[in-house]
Amino acid sequence: MRGPDEIPDQQIAVPADDPVVDGRLYAPPLTWWPTPVTTAWQWLRDGRPIDGADRATYKPRAGDRGHAVSVRITTSRRFYRDGVYESDARRIGWGRRPQATARPSFVTPALPGGVVRVSRGHWTQRPTDYTFTWSSDGRVLGHRRSLRVPRGLAGRLLTLEVVAHRAGHRDGRATVRTRVFRG
């Protein structure tokens, strides 16, 4: 039995400079002789198979961040030994930070003693969780999506920082401000 000849020295193809969570990795196009009948791909994390990652492309998940990912390509043809190629591993970095495409906005006015509510805004990267921090003059007032405005803030600036979280990604932030009405 004879094995196929391969052209090695191929890297995982990455459209950007570095592979990141929720990015896309492509198995390198290899040239084999004779042409194989079947080709199988298996993506590996730190040298171990990743369940369900058996296509020519792979989308790194949050659990891949910080780990080395490579691909093993196996070709077969009747009467020949299987051809096996494994790419160099690439370390997976943080995914793109969520960014506000529509900033958070005030849904109700900021009135002393009243409850002010905000929308979270619209974000890229589909955040899975949000953190809210209300403050005025450097003093934190609360961490919910709405806030009962203290009466002593009439005429003062009210600030809300919204932090968008997604596993495997750095946090995205947006800040909005409004002046509390004088009662």
N, C-alpha and C positions, 0 to 999 in steps of 0.2 A: 504494500500500500504506500502510496505517495501522498505527501501533504501539499496543500496549496502554497504557492509563493505569495508573500505579502510585501507591501511597501510600508514599513513601519515609520517611526518618527513623526507620528501625527499627534496633535493636541486636541483636547476637547475644544470645539469651536464655540466661542462666546461672542455674541454680538457687541457687548460693551467691553470695557477694559477688564473688569473683574466680575466673576460670577457672584450673584447676590440672591437672597431670598426672594421668591416670586419672579425671578428673572427667567431666562431660558438657556439651557445648555443643549448643544447639538453634538451627536456622535460624529467623529471625523469620517469623511468619505474615504474609504480605503480602496485600493485596487488589488484585486486578487486574481491569480491565474492558477488553474482554470476558473472560469466564472462559477461562483457557488450557486447551488440550487436554493439553499435557505440561509438566511442570516438572522441571528438572534442577538438582542442587546440586553445587557443587565447592568444597571447603574449600581455603583458601590459607594457606601459611606464608610470611610476608614477601612476599606478593603472588604467589607461585608455587604452582601446583597441588600438592596432596599426593596421592601415588599411592594409589588405592583409597578416598579420602575423598569419596564421591559420594552421600551420603544426607543426609537432613534433620537428622540428629544426628551428632556427632563426639566421639570420646573421645580427648583429647590424649594423646600418647605422650611418653616421656622426651625424645626428640629435639626436641619442640616447646617444651620449657621455655626461657624467656627470649626466645622468638620471638613475633612478632605474627601471630595467626590471625584470618582473616575468612572469610566465605562468599560465593560468587557464585551467585546464583539466576537461572536462565535459563528463561523460559517461551516456549512457542510455540503458535501457532494458525494454521491454514491461512488464507492471504490477508492475514496481518498480519506486521509485522516482529516479530522476537523481542524480548521484554521482558527486560532485564538489570538486575539490582540487585546491588550489592556492599555488604555491611555494613561498619561501622567495624571496624577490627582491634582485638583484645584481646590483651594480653601474657599468656602462660601462665606461671603461677608453680609453685613446688614442690608436689608432691603431698603428701597427708597422710602424716605420719610414722608408720611402723609402731609399733604398741603391743602390748606383751605382754598377751594375754588370759589366758594361763596362764604364770606366771613360770618361768624356768629352774629346774630342781630337781636336787638331788644324787641320782645313781643308786647310787653306792657311798659308803660312809663315808670320811671323811678320817682316815686312819691314818698315823702317821709312817712313812715309807719305802714306803707303799702308793700305789696309783694311784687317784685320785678322778676319777669321771666324772660328767658332767652331761647333762641333756636341754637342748635349746635353748629349750624352752618353745613356746608357740603364739602366733603374731603375726597382727595384721591386715595388710592390704596385701600379703600373700604375698612376704616378703623373698626376694631371690635369693642372698644371701650373708650370712655372719655372721662377726664377729670376736670372739675370746675374749681377755680379759686377766685373768690370775690375779695376785693381789698379797696381801701381808701386811705390815702395819706400813709402808705406803707404798712397799714394794719390789716391783717387778714380778718375777714368778716364771716366767711363760710365756704363750704365746699360742695354745695348742691347746685342743681341746675337753676333753681330759683332762690331768691333772697328776700327776707323781710327787711326793708331798709330802715336802719335806726333813725329815729327822729332828729338826732343831733347832726345828721349829714346834710341837712338842707343847704343847697348851694354848693356843695362839695362835689369833687370828681369821684365817680364810682368806676372801678376797673374790674374787668372779668378776663381771666386767662383761661382758655379752653385748651386742654392737652389731649390730642388724639393718639390712642395706643393701638398697635397691631403687633402681634408676636413676630419676632425676627426682624423687626424694623425699629429704627430710632423713632422717638416720639416727635409728632408734629405739634406746633403751637400757633395759636392765634389770640390776639388780645383786642378787646373792644372797650371803649370808655363812653360814659355818658355823665352829664351833670344832673345831680339830684335836684328836682324842682323845689323851689321855696314855697312851702305850704301856704 
